[in-house]
Amino acid sequence: MTTPLQPNPLRTEEFAALRATIRERGTLRVSLVVATIIAWATLCLVTEVWIATPVATLIPLLVLAAGFEATFALHVGVERIGRYLQVKYEGSPDSPSWEHTAMRFGTVPGPAAGTVDPLFSSLFIFATTLNIVSAVLSVAGVEGGAIELFVFSLVHLAFVIRIVRARAYAAAQRTLDLAALKSANPT
C-alpha cells in the first residue's frame, strides 16, 4: 500500500507568496501609472504658468521617464516570477496551470482594440508628445528657438525610443526568461 505524497509546506508557502507578489505588483503598476500621469499633468501646468521656458518641459518629462521605468521594472519582475512559477510549479496534470495558460493566451490573435499594453507605452508616448508641444509653443517666433527646440525634441525622442525598445523587450521576455529558467533548472 502506498501513501499519498505529503505537500511540502515550504513549496506551498513559496507559491502563495510569489502569486501574492504578482498580484500586488500588478495592482501597484496600474496605480503607479495613474499617479505618474497626474504628477506629469500637474507639473506641465505648473511649469507652463510659473516657468514657461522650453527647459521647463524637461521637469515633467523626467517624471514621465521615472514613472515609465518603475512601471517597466515592475512588469519585468512580475513576468520573471511568473516564468519561475511556470518552471517550478507547473507541468503535471494536478499542478497549477495559470502561467502556461497565460502564455498561450498571449499568443492567440485577437482584435487590436482588445489587446492590453502592460507597459502603458501608448499612454506614455502620447504624454511625451503633448509634453513637447509646450516647448514648441514657448519657442515659436523666438530668435534661436529652433536650436533649443531641436535639442529638447531630441531628448523627448530619446525617451520615446526607450519606450519602444522596452516594449519590444517585454514582448520577448516570457520566451527568453522561460528558456533561461529551464536551462538553469532542467527537470
C-alpha positions in Angstrom: 0.0 0.0 0.0 1.4 3.4 -1.0 0.8 6.5 1.0 -0.2 9.7 -0.8 2.5 12.3 -1.2 2.5 14.9 1.5 2.6 18.5 0.4 5.8 20.4 1.1 4.9 23.3 3.4 7.8 25.4 2.2 6.9 25.0 -1.5 3.2 25.8 -0.7 4.3 28.9 1.2 6.7 30.0 -1.6 4.0 29.5 -4.3 1.4 31.5 -2.3 3.9 34.3 -1.6 5.0 34.6 -5.2 1.4 34.6 -6.5 0.7 37.4 -4.0 3.7 39.3 -5.2 2.5 39.1 -8.7 -1.0 40.4 -7.7 0.5 43.2 -5.6 2.9 44.4 -8.2 0.2 44.2 -10.9 -2.0 46.5 -8.8 0.9 48.8 -8.0 1.8 49.1 -11.6 -1.6 50.5 -12.6 -1.7 52.8 -9.5 1.8 54.0 -10.4 0.8 54.9 -14.0 -2.2 56.8 -12.8 -0.1 58.7 -10.2 2.6 59.4 -12.8 0.1 60.8 -15.3 -1.4 63.0 -12.6 2.0 64.2 -11.4 3.1 64.9 -15.0 -0.1 66.8 -15.9 0.3 68.9 -12.7 3.9 69.7 -13.4 3.0 70.6 -17.0 0.5 73.2 -15.7 2.8 74.4 -13.0 5.8 74.8 -15.3 3.7 76.4 -18.0 2.3 79.0 -15.6 5.3 79.8 -13.5 8.4 78.9 -15.6 7.2 79.0 -19.2 10.6 78.2 -20.8 11.4 75.2 -23.0 13.8 73.8 -20.4 10.8 73.5 -18.1 9.5 70.7 -20.3 12.3 68.5 -19.0 10.8 68.5 -15.5 7.5 66.8 -16.4 9.4 64.6 -18.9 11.7 63.4 -16.0 8.5 62.4 -14.1 7.2 60.5 -17.1 10.5 58.8 -17.6 10.8 57.8 -13.9 7.2 56.5 -13.9 7.8 54.5 -17.0 11.0 53.0 -15.7 9.3 52.0 -12.5 6.3 50.5 -14.4 8.7 48.6 -16.7 10.7 47.3 -13.7 7.5 46.1 -12.0 6.4 44.4 -15.2 9.7 42.7 -15.8 9.8 41.4 -12.2 6.2 40.1 -12.4 6.9 38.3 -15.7 10.1 36.8 -14.3 8.3 35.5 -11.2 5.6 34.1 -13.5 8.2 32.1 -15.5 9.7 30.8 -12.3 6.3 29.6 -11.1 5.8 28.0 -14.5 9.1 26.1 -14.4 9.0 25.1 -10.7 5.3 24.5 -10.1 3.5 23.7 -13.3 3.7 20.8 -15.7 1.9 17.9 -14.0 -1.8 17.4 -14.5 -2.7 18.2 -10.9 -0.4 21.2 -10.6 -1.4 24.9 -11.1 -1.5 26.0 -14.8 -2.1 29.7 -14.7 1.3 30.7 -16.2 1.1 28.1 -19.0 -2.4 29.3 -19.8 -1.4 33.0 -19.7 1.5 32.3 -22.1 -0.8 30.5 -24.5 -3.4 33.2 -24.3 -0.8 35.8 -25.2 -0.2 34.1 -28.5 -3.8 33.9 -29.6 -4.5 36.7 -32.1 -7.4 38.9 -31.2 -8.9 42.2 -32.1 -6.5 45.1 -31.8 -8.8 47.1 -29.6 -8.9 44.2 -27.1 -5.1 44.0 -26.6 -3.6 45.2 -23.3 -0.4 47.1 -23.1 1.1 46.1 -19.8 3.7 49.0 -20.0 1.1 51.6 -21.0 3.5 52.6 -23.7 0.9 54.3 -25.9 -0.1 56.5 -23.0 3.5 57.4 -22.2 4.3 58.2 -25.8 1.1 60.3 -26.1 2.0 62.2 -22.9 5.6 62.7 -24.2 4.2 64.1 -27.5 2.0 66.5 -25.5 4.9 67.5 -23.4 7.0 68.7 -26.3 4.0 70.8 -27.5 4.7 73.1 -24.6 8.3 73.6 -25.8 7.1 74.3 -29.3 4.7 76.9 -28.2 7.2 78.6 -25.9 9.9 79.0 -28.7 7.6 79.9 -31.5 8.9 83.1 -33.0 11.8 83.4 -30.6 15.2 84.0 -32.1 17.4 81.0 -31.7 14.4 79.0 -30.7 14.8 76.4 -33.4 18.1 75.1 -32.0 16.6 75.0 -28.5 13.6 73.2 -29.8 15.8 70.7 -31.7 17.7 69.8 -28.5 14.6 69.3 -26.5 13.0 67.3 -29.2 16.0 65.0 -29.3 15.6 64.4 -25.5 11.9 63.6 -26.0 12.6 61.4 -28.9 15.3 59.5 -26.9 12.6 58.8 -24.3 10.1 57.5 -27.0 12.9 55.3 -28.4 13.4 53.9 -24.8 9.7 53.1 -24.5 9.6 51.4 -27.9 12.7 49.3 -27.0 11.3 48.4 -23.6 8.1 47.3 -25.3 10.0 45.1 -27.7 11.9 43.5 -24.8 8.6 43.0 -22.9 7.1 41.2 -25.9 10.0 38.7 -26.0 10.6 38.5 -22.2 8.4 35.5 -21.5 10.1 33.3 -24.0 13.6 34.5 -23.0 13.0 34.1 -19.3 11.4 30.7 -19.7 14.3 29.4 -21.8 16.8 30.7 -19.2 15.0 29.2 -16.3 14.5 25.9 -18.0 18.2 25.7 -18.8 19.1 26.6 -15.3 16.7 24.1 -13.8 16.5 21.1 -16.1 13.8 18.6 -15.0 
